[in-house]
Every structure is written in structure tokens, then in C-alpha cells.
Amino acid sequence: MRRSSSRRFVLRRLAPAACGVILASLVGVVGYQRASARHTESEQGRVAAFEAACDALESIEFVPLAERGVVADRLGRSISRAIARDRSIHAEAISKECVDFLVSRYAETPSGYAAWRRSAAYEPIDLDVLKSKWFLAEAYKAYTSEDLPSEISWDDLHLSMVGIQRSYQKGRLSIRAVAGSDETVVASFGTISRRDNRFPAVGGLPGALLDNGGSISTAAPWWQPSIDVDSMIESDAGAEVCVVGLVAEFGDGKRRPISLSFVREPAGSRWWLVSPLSVGVCEHGKVEGIRIEY
């Protein structure tokens, strides 16, 4: 009898604990199911937004970059309006830098692009840095099937690499037109610092496209601002930045989202193009990466 009473006592003591474990397990399962459902809904929402954005691209009018006046008017105005929602005082400066970069890089000659960079006070990045950090020799061989010449000037190499991209893979690496409507242009502002150096994401139609598969581009910068951006980022105040999201049509006929990132010079109105041109994907399935010489 004692043994039976003892067993009943133990069971009475264990029963609430067991129930608690079971209840906790059930709560955990339900919580997981709800979280999973929310994730599924979020994923479905992201995919739906991407599909809608892709469909929208079919009816959007694109402006050839060769038509500089039209680009400056339509795209420039749309960029200015997108920026003015947050920083109206900087709308014209950022808009002009965007248009000047896109037109000079993709619609003018390589020498014309270099001339714009220099006139805008950007400085060439040393060849040794390009070779060690940006794998210039490997890229040159990929483009030309030849080894990088040992004796070649920075200017000649820059003109060659930028020029090659105009026709490489049927223009897959070169932008030929941009969408200039308000629905295809967005801008985001933020601050980057040594604690968090992530640029802000963009929303709208470009954001829906970029959010689907991220960037497929590897940018190879040839130019840098003539100010010390790294010191700005390392400072206590950090650096004020702006990301402009657009939609571009490439030489191969594909329409893809792009973003351009800028940093503001301290105590000034100058905005410098600092972050590589980021190209998103609108195609389904495996997509080969893009290297952009900029």
C-alpha cells in the first residue's frame, strides 16, 4: 500500500509538470505554425509584388540615353520629385549627378565619359589597386581572351575596358534606355557609419524588383571622389547617403532594376557617386552575373 500511495503521490506531482511540458510544446508548435504562416504570406506577398512589377515593365515607356535632353527633362524631373519628398534642397544636385553619369557612361564615347569624371572632380583609382582589389587582369582576359598588357597606361586601359562593355555579349552589360516616369523612380536617405555601413533599401517598383533576387552585378570602380569618404564614415557623425532606384533597359533587351548610391560632402551640397552601380534581376531561374566597369 505504501508503494502504491507513493506511486500515486509521484504521479500527482508529475502530472502538472507533464501537462506544462505538453502545453509548452503545443504553444511552441502553434507559434511556429503562425510564424511559418506569416513567413509564407510574406514570401507570397514579395513574389506577388515582384510579378506585378515585372508585368508593369511591359507597358512602361523607356527613354534612350542617347536623347540627353529628353533624359534630363523626364528622368531628371522624376528623380528630383522623388528626392524632394525627403530632401528638397538636394533634389537638383543628386538628379543632375544621376543623369550626367548615366548619359556620359552609356551614351557618350569612353573618352567623353572620362572627361566628365575629371570635370566633376573624380580621381582615377591607381592601377595597382584595380589589379589587386578588383581583379582587373582576370576581367580583361574574360573580355578579350588575352592577357593584360604589362605596359599600358591607365587612360588606354580605361578606354579599352569601358569600350568593350558597349558590345560585349550583345550589350548585356550596357544600359541603353531608362524609364523616366514617377512610378519607376524612388529615393531613400540614411546615414552610414563604422557601426553600420549598409546603404538604405529603396521601395516602390524598383524596390520590388531588387527585393526578389538581390543584385547580380559586381561593380569595378575606376574612379573615386576627391574627398576622403572612409574618414567620413569613420567619424562620430557618420556620412549622409542617398540611394536612387531606377529601371533600365540593357543592350540585350532585358529590363532590370538598378540603384545608384551617393554620399554627401560634409557641410556642403555636393553629392558624390560612391557605391557601385547595383543591377537587379527580373528573369526567373539562374542568371549569370554582371560585371560593371564604372
Secondary structure, 3 states (H helix, E strand, C coil): CHHHHHHHHHHHHHHHHHHHHHHHHHHHHHHHHHHHHHHHHHHHHHHHHHHHHHHHHCCCCEEECCCHHHHHHHHHHHHHHHHHHHHHHHHHHHHHHHHHHHHHHHCCCHHHHHHHHHHCCCEECCHHHHHHHCCHHHHHHHHHCCCCCCCCCHHHHHHHHHHHHHHHHHHCCCEEEEECCHHHCEEEEEEECCCCCCCCCCCHHHHHHHHHHCECEEEECCEECCCCHHHHHHCCCCEEEEEEEEEEEECCCCEEEEEEEEEECCCCCCEEEEEEEEEECCCCCCCCCEEEEC
